[in-house]
Amino acid sequence: MIKEIVNRSSVRTYSDKKISDENIKTILEAGRLAPSWMNVQPWHFISISEQETKNLLYELSFCQNHVKTASHVILCLADITAWDDSKFRKILQSRGMADEQINNIFKNETLYPKLKGDERVLLRTVEQCTYAMSQMILEAENLGISSCVIGALGNELTESNQEIYLKLRNKLEIPDKVYLMSMITLGYNSKPELEIKKIRKDFNEVVSKEKFGQKFD
Ligand SMILES: Cc1cc2nc3c(=O)[nH]c(=O)nc-3n(C[C@H](O)[C@H](O)[C@H](O)COP(=O)(O)O)c2cc1C
């Protein structure tokens, strides 16, 4: 197995050392290259290093200290406009699809979630974004940079902390229909001597062979 999967764990204590622009761009590139439904890529990432913005993110995330002390915070935005007819059509055309095939996709509720409304689109968008987040934390680990995903924050999914969320949206000029889904704190571990044990459910509790509940030998 690739060592980053085994070695990565959430780190919440960061030193003062700043991550270089080159490394931040490599981590963002790992997100950009993630797979998505029909290649819709309904995401946007904002890299934050300014302390003033990190302080606002700290407030938004119910005062989680590692948000304030991280070298960088990557905001993962779910962009539901990526499914708009013209944008999605362009993506499908870039895959070499003929117009007739594309028009059929636009009539199919499974292939084109917009037919089921904005809430369904948001659900499918969030699904896509998690792949990008996953790739970014593994690439960070590859570069010797520690990370922590932050999902406890005010946004459209939690409907909490809306005043601070609105303040953040205005400050960062986030467009309509583009939602902050979650963030990743990044930095160098200030307490690497503390070995973090991976706590996971047993293999046979979460894995079956051929049918639910049937174990591997
Ligand atoms: C979607 C998501 C949201 C999370 N939200 C938070 C959070 O708000 N604050 C935090 O400190 N950790 C957060 N975590 C980190 C989890 O607590 C952590 O991944 C889990 O306990 C497993 O530990 P590990 O990452 O060290 O393997 C989140 C992780 C995920 C995937």
PDBQT file of the ligand as one rigid body, heavy atoms in Angstrom, charges set to zero:
ROOT
HETATM    1  C1  LIG A 301     -15.330  15.283   6.539  1.00  0.00    +0.000 C 
HETATM    2  C2  LIG A 301     -14.414  15.391   7.724  1.00  0.00    +0.000 A 
HETATM    3  C3  LIG A 301     -14.614  16.394   8.666  1.00  0.00    +0.000 A 
HETATM    4  C4  LIG A 301     -13.742  16.531   9.750  1.00  0.00    +0.000 A 
HETATM    5  N1  LIG A 301     -13.904  17.586  10.586  1.00  0.00    +0.000 NA
HETATM    6  C5  LIG A 301     -12.978  17.815  11.538  1.00  0.00    +0.000 A 
HETATM    7  C6  LIG A 301     -13.021  19.010  12.324  1.00  0.00    +0.000 A 
HETATM    8  O1  LIG A 301     -13.885  19.870  12.172  1.00  0.00    +0.000 OA
HETATM    9  N2  LIG A 301     -12.033  19.186  13.248  1.00  0.00    +0.000 N 
HETATM   10  C7  LIG A 301     -11.015  18.302  13.447  1.00  0.00    +0.000 A 
HETATM   11  O2  LIG A 301     -10.144  18.557  14.289  1.00  0.00    +0.000 OA
HETATM   12  N3  LIG A 301     -10.963  17.147  12.726  1.00  0.00    +0.000 NA
HETATM   13  C8  LIG A 301     -11.889  16.893  11.776  1.00  0.00    +0.000 A 
HETATM   14  N4  LIG A 301     -11.806  15.774  10.984  1.00  0.00    +0.000 N 
HETATM   15  C9  LIG A 301     -10.722  14.808  11.215  1.00  0.00    +0.000 C 
HETATM   16  C10 LIG A 301     -11.256  13.506  11.834  1.00  0.00    +0.000 C 
HETATM   17  O3  LIG A 301     -11.548  13.710  13.180  1.00  0.00    +0.000 OA
HETATM   18  C11 LIG A 301     -10.189  12.399  11.635  1.00  0.00    +0.000 C 
HETATM   19  O4  LIG A 301      -9.953  12.223  10.267  1.00  0.00    +0.000 OA
HETATM   20  C12 LIG A 301     -10.639  11.072  12.233  1.00  0.00    +0.000 C 
HETATM   21  O5  LIG A 301     -10.760  11.161  13.630  1.00  0.00    +0.000 OA
HETATM   22  C13 LIG A 301      -9.647   9.953  11.917  1.00  0.00    +0.000 C 
HETATM   23  O6  LIG A 301      -8.368  10.268  12.380  1.00  0.00    +0.000 OA
HETATM   24  P1  LIG A 301      -7.107  10.400  11.424  1.00  0.00    +0.000 P 
HETATM   25  O7  LIG A 301      -7.414  11.421  10.373  1.00  0.00    +0.000 OA
HETATM   26  O8  LIG A 301      -5.990  10.853  12.334  1.00  0.00    +0.000 OA
HETATM   27  O9  LIG A 301      -6.835   9.070  10.821  1.00  0.00    +0.000 OA
HETATM   28  C14 LIG A 301     -12.675  15.606   9.918  1.00  0.00    +0.000 A 
HETATM   29  C15 LIG A 301     -12.489  14.594   8.969  1.00  0.00    +0.000 A 
HETATM   30  C16 LIG A 301     -13.329  14.491   7.883  1.00  0.00    +0.000 A 
HETATM   31  C17 LIG A 301     -13.052  13.437   6.842  1.00  0.00    +0.000 C 
ENDROOT
TORSDOF 0
